[in-house]
């Protein structure tokens, strides 16, 4: 039986979330500015309105608290 549209939307959203999390991890490990620009471009391609700098700041703040 084929997947219905809603199932495909949910699968895409879950895959996008995992992929963005991996790119954020790479972004935080990157030291060169050129690498950060490439990774930020990839995140924007997946989700155009995603605020990468703000999310990284939140993650770093959470890590500092621990």
DSSP file (Angstrom, degrees, kcal/mol; ACC not computed):
  #  RESIDUE AA STRUCTURE BP1 BP2  ACC     N-H-->O    O-->H-N    N-H-->O    O-->H-N    TCO  KAPPA ALPHA  PHI   PSI    X-CA   Y-CA   Z-CA
    1    1 A X              0   0    0      0, 0.0     2,-0.0     0, 0.0     0, 0.0   0.000 360.0 360.0 360.0 133.5    0.0    0.0    0.0
    2    2 A X        -     0   0    0      1,-0.1     2,-0.2     0, 0.0     0, 0.0  -0.325 360.0-100.6 -73.4 156.7    1.4    3.4   -0.9
    3    3 A X        -     0   0    0      1,-0.1     2,-0.1     2,-0.1    -1,-0.1  -0.475  35.2-122.6 -73.5 145.5    2.1    6.0    1.7
    4    4 A X     >  -     0   0    0     -2,-0.2     4,-1.8     1,-0.1     3,-0.4  -0.472  28.0-104.3 -83.6 163.5   -0.4    8.8    2.1
    5    5 A X  H  > S+     0   0    0      1,-0.2     4,-2.4     2,-0.2     5,-0.2   0.871 118.5  54.9 -57.0 -42.5    0.6   12.4    1.7
    6    6 A X  H  > S+     0   0    0      1,-0.2     4,-2.3     2,-0.2    -1,-0.2   0.893 106.4  51.6 -62.3 -39.9    0.5   13.2    5.4
    7    7 A X  H  > S+     0   0    0     -3,-0.4     4,-2.3     1,-0.2    -1,-0.2   0.893 109.6  50.1 -63.7 -39.6    2.9   10.3    6.2
    8    8 A X  H  X S+     0   0    0     -4,-1.8     4,-2.4     2,-0.2    -2,-0.2   0.904 109.6  51.0 -65.4 -40.4    5.3   11.6    3.6
    9    9 A X  H  X S+     0   0    0     -4,-2.4     4,-2.4     2,-0.2    -2,-0.2   0.919 111.5  47.5 -61.8 -44.1    5.2   15.1    5.1
   10   10 A X  H  X S+     0   0    0     -4,-2.3     4,-2.4     2,-0.2    -2,-0.2   0.905 111.7  50.2 -65.0 -41.5    5.9   13.7    8.5
   11   11 A X  H  X S+     0   0    0     -4,-2.3     4,-2.4     2,-0.2    -2,-0.2   0.905 110.9  49.4 -63.5 -41.9    8.8   11.6    7.2
   12   12 A X  H  X S+     0   0    0     -4,-2.4     4,-2.7     2,-0.2    -2,-0.2   0.924 111.0  49.7 -61.8 -44.3   10.3   14.6    5.4
   13   13 A X  H  X S+     0   0    0     -4,-2.4     4,-2.2     1,-0.2    -2,-0.2   0.913 112.2  47.3 -62.8 -43.4   10.0   16.8    8.5
   14   14 A X  H  X S+     0   0    0     -4,-2.4     4,-2.0     2,-0.2    -1,-0.2   0.914 113.4  47.9 -64.9 -42.7   11.7   14.1   10.7
   15   15 A X  H  X S+     0   0    0     -4,-2.4     4,-2.4     1,-0.2    -2,-0.2   0.907 111.3  51.1 -64.4 -41.6   14.5   13.6    8.2
   16   16 A X  H  X S+     0   0    0     -4,-2.7     4,-2.5     1,-0.2    -1,-0.2   0.897 108.8  51.9 -61.9 -41.2   15.0   17.4    7.9
   17   17 A X  H  X S+     0   0    0     -4,-2.2     4,-2.0     2,-0.2    -1,-0.2   0.916 111.4  46.0 -62.8 -44.3   15.2   17.7   11.7
   18   18 A X  H  X S+     0   0    0     -4,-2.0     4,-1.9     2,-0.2    -2,-0.2   0.910 113.2  49.7 -65.1 -42.5   17.9   15.0   11.9
   19   19 A X  H  X S+     0   0    0     -4,-2.4     4,-2.2     1,-0.2    -2,-0.2   0.898 110.1  49.8 -65.9 -40.8   19.9   16.5    9.1
   20   20 A X  H  X S+     0   0    0     -4,-2.5     4,-2.4     1,-0.2    -1,-0.2   0.890 108.3  53.9 -65.4 -38.4   19.8   20.0   10.5
   21   21 A X  H  X S+     0   0    0     -4,-2.0     4,-2.0     2,-0.2    -1,-0.2   0.900 109.2  48.5 -62.2 -40.0   21.0   18.6   13.9
   22   22 A X  H  X S+     0   0    0     -4,-1.9     4,-2.1     1,-0.2    -2,-0.2   0.903 111.5  49.3 -65.7 -41.0   24.0   17.0   12.2
   23   23 A X  H  X S+     0   0    0     -4,-2.2     4,-2.4     2,-0.2    -2,-0.2   0.863 108.9  52.8 -67.6 -35.2   24.8   20.2   10.3
   24   24 A X  H  X S+     0   0    0     -4,-2.4     4,-2.4     2,-0.2    -1,-0.2   0.911 108.1  51.1 -64.7 -41.9   24.6   22.2   13.6
   25   25 A X  H  X S+     0   0    0     -4,-2.0     4,-1.4     1,-0.2    -2,-0.2   0.918 112.2  46.1 -61.7 -43.3   27.0   19.7   15.2
   26   26 A X  H  X S+     0   0    0     -4,-2.1     4,-1.6     1,-0.2    -1,-0.2   0.892 111.0  53.8 -64.6 -39.1   29.5   20.1   12.3
   27   27 A X  H  < S+     0   0    0     -4,-2.4    -2,-0.2     1,-0.2    -1,-0.2   0.895 107.5  50.0 -62.2 -41.4   29.0   23.9   12.4
   28   28 A X  H  < S+     0   0    0     -4,-2.4    -1,-0.2     1,-0.2    -2,-0.2   0.820 113.3  46.2 -69.6 -29.7   29.9   24.0   16.1
   29   29 A X  H  < S+     0   0    0     -4,-1.4    -1,-0.2    -5,-0.2    -2,-0.2   0.719  91.1 102.7 -82.3 -22.3   33.1   21.9   15.5
   30   30 A X     <  -     0   0    0     -4,-1.6     3,-0.0     1,-0.1    -3,-0.0  -0.344  43.7-179.7 -66.6 139.4   34.2   24.0   12.5
   31   31 A X        +     0   0    0     -2,-0.1     2,-0.2     5,-0.0    -1,-0.1   0.744  57.8  79.6-107.3 -35.9   37.0   26.5   13.0
   32   32 A X  S  > S-     0   0    0      1,-0.1     4,-1.7     2,-0.0     5,-0.1  -0.535  73.4-138.2 -78.0 139.7   37.4   28.0    9.6
   33   33 A X  H  > S+     0   0    0     -2,-0.2     4,-2.2     1,-0.2     5,-0.2   0.853 103.4  58.9 -64.5 -35.1   34.9   30.7    8.6
   34   34 A X  H  > S+     0   0    0      1,-0.2     4,-2.0     2,-0.2    -1,-0.2   0.902 104.9  49.6 -62.5 -40.5   34.7   29.3    5.1
   35   35 A X  H  > S+     0   0    0      1,-0.2     4,-2.3     2,-0.2    -1,-0.2   0.898 109.6  51.7 -64.1 -39.8   33.5   26.0    6.5
   36   36 A X  H  X S+     0   0    0     -4,-1.7     4,-2.5     1,-0.2    -2,-0.2   0.876 108.2  51.7 -65.0 -37.2   30.9   27.7    8.6
   37   37 A X  H  X S+     0   0    0     -4,-2.2     4,-2.1     2,-0.2    -1,-0.2   0.916 109.8  49.2 -65.6 -42.4   29.6   29.6    5.6
   38   38 A X  H  X S+     0   0    0     -4,-2.0     4,-1.8     2,-0.2    -2,-0.2   0.925 113.6  45.9 -62.2 -44.9   29.2   26.4    3.6
   39   39 A X  H  X S+     0   0    0     -4,-2.3     4,-2.1     1,-0.2    -2,-0.2   0.890 111.0  52.2 -67.0 -39.3   27.4   24.7    6.5
   40   40 A X  H  X S+     0   0    0     -4,-2.5     4,-2.4     1,-0.2    -1,-0.2   0.875 108.0  52.7 -64.2 -36.2   25.1   27.7    7.0
   41   41 A X  H  X S+     0   0    0     -4,-2.1     4,-1.8     2,-0.2    -1,-0.2   0.899 108.1  50.6 -64.8 -40.2   24.2   27.6    3.3
   42   42 A X  H  X S+     0   0    0     -4,-1.8     4,-1.6     2,-0.2    -2,-0.2   0.898 110.5  49.2 -64.9 -39.8   23.3   24.0    3.6
   43   43 A X  H  X S+     0   0    0     -4,-2.1     4,-2.9     1,-0.2    -2,-0.2   0.921 110.5  50.5 -64.7 -42.9   21.0   24.7    6.6
   44   44 A X  H  < S+     0   0    0     -4,-2.4    -1,-0.2     1,-0.2    -2,-0.2   0.826 106.0  56.2 -65.6 -30.5   19.4   27.5    4.7
   45   45 A X  H  < S+     0   0    0     -4,-1.8     3,-0.3     1,-0.2    -1,-0.2   0.879 113.6  40.7 -67.0 -36.8   18.8   25.3    1.7
   46   46 A X  H  < S+     0   0    0     -4,-1.6     2,-0.3     1,-0.3    -2,-0.2   0.909 137.7  10.2 -75.2 -43.7   16.9   22.8    4.0
   47   47 A X    ><  -     0   0    0     -4,-2.9     3,-1.8    -5,-0.1    -1,-0.3  -0.838  67.6-163.5-142.0  97.9   15.1   25.4    6.0
   48   48 A X  T 3  S+     0   0    0     -2,-0.3    -1,-0.1     1,-0.3    -4,-0.1   0.750  89.1  43.5 -59.5 -29.0   15.3   29.0    4.7
   49   49 A X  T 3  S+     0   0    0      2,-0.1     2,-0.3    -5,-0.0    -1,-0.3   0.292  80.3 125.6-102.3  10.9   14.1   30.8    7.9
   50   50 A X    <   -     0   0    0     -3,-1.8     2,-1.1    -7,-0.2    -3,-0.1  -0.558  55.9-142.0 -72.8 127.2   16.2   28.7   10.3
   51   51 A X     >  +     0   0    0     -2,-0.3     4,-1.8     1,-0.2     5,-0.1  -0.759  23.8 177.2 -94.2  95.5   18.3   31.0   12.5
   52   52 A X  H  > S+     0   0    0     -2,-1.1     4,-2.5     1,-0.2     5,-0.2   0.906  75.0  51.7 -68.7 -45.0   21.5   29.1   12.8
   53   53 A X  H  > S+     0   0    0      1,-0.2     4,-2.0     2,-0.2    -1,-0.2   0.905 111.2  48.2 -61.4 -42.2   23.5   31.6   14.9
   54   54 A X  H  > S+     0   0    0      2,-0.2     4,-2.0     1,-0.2    -1,-0.2   0.905 111.7  49.7 -65.1 -41.5   20.7   32.0   17.5
   55   55 A X  H  X S+     0   0    0     -4,-1.8     4,-2.4     1,-0.2    -2,-0.2   0.898 109.9  50.3 -65.8 -40.6   20.4   28.2   17.8
   56   56 A X  H  X S+     0   0    0     -4,-2.5     4,-2.5     1,-0.2    -1,-0.2   0.897 109.3  51.9 -63.9 -39.9   24.1   27.7   18.3
   57   57 A X  H  X S+     0   0    0     -4,-2.0     4,-2.0    -5,-0.2    -2,-0.2   0.894 109.9  49.1 -63.2 -39.5   24.1   30.4   21.0
   58   58 A X  H  X S+     0   0    0     -4,-2.0     4,-2.3     2,-0.2    -2,-0.2   0.916 111.3  49.1 -66.0 -43.5   21.3   28.6   22.8
   59   59 A X  H  X S+     0   0    0     -4,-2.4     4,-2.2     1,-0.2    -2,-0.2   0.920 111.5  49.0 -63.6 -43.3   23.1   25.2   22.6
   60   60 A X  H  X S+     0   0    0     -4,-2.5     4,-1.9     1,-0.2    -1,-0.2   0.883 110.5  51.1 -63.8 -38.0   26.3   26.8   23.9
   61   61 A X  H  X S+     0   0    0     -4,-2.0     4,-1.5     2,-0.2    -1,-0.2   0.900 110.0  49.5 -65.2 -40.6   24.4   28.4   26.8
   62   62 A X  H  X S+     0   0    0     -4,-2.3     4,-1.0     1,-0.2    -2,-0.2   0.890 111.2  49.5 -64.8 -39.3   22.8   25.1   27.7
   63   63 A X  H  < S+     0   0    0     -4,-2.2    -1,-0.2     1,-0.2    -2,-0.2   0.847 107.3  55.0 -68.4 -33.6   26.1   23.4   27.7
   64   64 A X  H  < S+     0   0    0     -4,-1.9    -1,-0.2     1,-0.2    -2,-0.2   0.831 103.5  55.7 -67.9 -32.8   27.6   26.1   29.9
   65   65 A X  H  <        0   0    0     -4,-1.5    -1,-0.2     1,-0.2    -2,-0.2   0.816 360.0 360.0 -68.7 -31.1   24.9   25.5   32.5
   66   66 A X     <        0   0    0     -4,-1.0    -1,-0.2    -3,-0.2    -2,-0.2   0.477 360.0 360.0 -78.0 360.0   25.7   21.8   32.8
